[in-house]
Every structure is written in C-alpha cells, then in structure tokens.
C-alpha cells in the first residue's frame, strides 16, 4: 500500500515524504495492534500531567486506520503539503515551521481540545498559511482565482460544526497558522529578527544568495 501511495505522489519533497512514511508506519502498527490505537488519542492532561508523552509522538503521525479512505487522505496530504514545502523553499525552515506550529497547537490544547489528531491540526494550519501567502501574492499583483480557497475552507468548517459542536476546536486549525503568518510578515520585518526561520538564521540579513548550508527544494 505504501508503494501505491508514493507512486501516486510523484515528486514529493523530503520532509513531506518522511512525514507521510511515518504516518503509514503508524497506521500499519495500529491496524495490527502492535501499537494500541487508544494510545494515539491526544489529550493535554493525559500527555503532560500523567506523563504519557508518547501520545504526542503518536498523534503527530496519526491519520486514521488503514483503509481506502486512509490512502486517499494520505495522497491528498502529500499533494497539499508538497506545495507548502516548495513554497517555503528550504527544508530547515519547513521543519522549523512544523515545530513552531506543533508547539503552538500543543500549547493551545491546554485549554482547547483538538477534535482531530495533531497531524491533522498541524496539516490544516500549514494549509492555512499557504492560503494566506497566496492571498498576499494576489494582492501584490499575482494571478487571481475564481473561487477563494479561504472562503471554501471556511464553508467546509462551518458545515463541520454540526458534528464538532465547538467553534474553538475549529479555530485551533487556524490560529497558530495566523500567528505564524503575522510574526513572519510583520513582527520579523519591523524588528529585523527572522523568528520564523531556524534559530541559526535569526540575525542573518537576507541577500541574493542562499546560505551554503541550506538546500533549496527542487520543484
């Protein structure tokens, strides 16, 4: 099944491909009960107040049970996150971005219980960031699209309220991505500290040439 997914995915950047591989491995482990499926359920109190930290790791790779819907979901994830990773341009920055968004989601989960796994929530925040970047590109003279992806997503989330029954549970899929976008586009530019880049690049001036240690992502 993993071979089918990667053949369908085509040319996928390394970080996205590695994340998808971890998701597939965990799904196989839970489907064969090598890993108890109940241990993949994330809850802040269980993870941090009862010391069940492995729930955090499992939840970052939890995309559901192994079936045809799982295959479809992973293929969609590969396509969507490959676009985000290519837009970010460097692997180290994309990894740092996932780390920051994951940290913000976990921090907010102390008060807001996610209705999905951490993998789903971080995935949706990454997509929200990409949508905001695309909107900014259109505002700066980029190509316009007929239907706003942001409005389409908002409409789908409103429909989900019938089952989720918590506006906060939906907002946690937006707020970290919005905060990241705000810091990157406003705070970092005002104070000259690139907080949304890896720590070793915080005080580096952006120039025409890439840092030699950075590996640009292939298109």
ABEGO torsion letter per residue (X at the ends): XAAAAAAAAEBBBAAAAAAAAAAAAAAAAAAAGABBAAAABBBAAAAAAAGBAAAAAAAAABAEBBBAAAAAAAAAAAAAAAAAAAAAGBAAAAAAAAAAAAAAAAAAAAABBBABBAAAAAAAAAAAAAAAAAAAAAAAGBBBBABBAAAAAAAAAAAAAAAAGBAAAAAAAAAAAAAAAAAAAAAAAAAGBBAABBAAAAABBBBABBBAABBBBBX
